[in-house]
Amino acid sequence: MERPSDQHAFLKALADVLVRERTIRAISQHDLETATGLSEQYIRRIEAGRGNPSYLALASIATALSLDLATLIALATKGLEPLKRFHEE
């Protein structure tokens, strides 16, 4: 089972990657809203590390950023400690 600090670290790393990749591509949060169908408020929460996006939301965001989902996740988990499985604790 994941500990809250593991979840927080991942969500913060994901937020940082999303902001960086969106900024590199000169895409505004409003443009991302239009491209994904997700609300701008939801996108802001994700980019602040406070949202816990669904798989489909992440896939939609990745597509709008011209990334595949695996690459987005790999960028977000780079440098994070691997999560322990429940039976390993």
Long-range contacts (C-beta under 8 A, 24 or more apart in sequence): 1-86, 1-89, 2-83, 6-81, 6-83, 7-52, 8-49, 9-80, 9-81, 10-76, 10-77, 10-80, 11-49, 11-50, 11-51, 11-52, 12-49, 13-76, 13-77, 13-78, 13-79, 13-80, 14-46, 14-49, 14-53, 14-72, 14-76, 15-46, 15-47, 15-48, 15-49, 16-49, 16-76, 17-72, 17-75, 17-76, 18-46, 18-47, 18-61, 18-65, 18-72, 19-47, 21-65, 21-67, 21-72, 21-75, 22-47, 22-65, 25-65, 25-66, 27-64, 27-65, 32-61, 32-64, 32-65, 35-60, 35-64, 36-60, 36-61, 36-63, 36-64
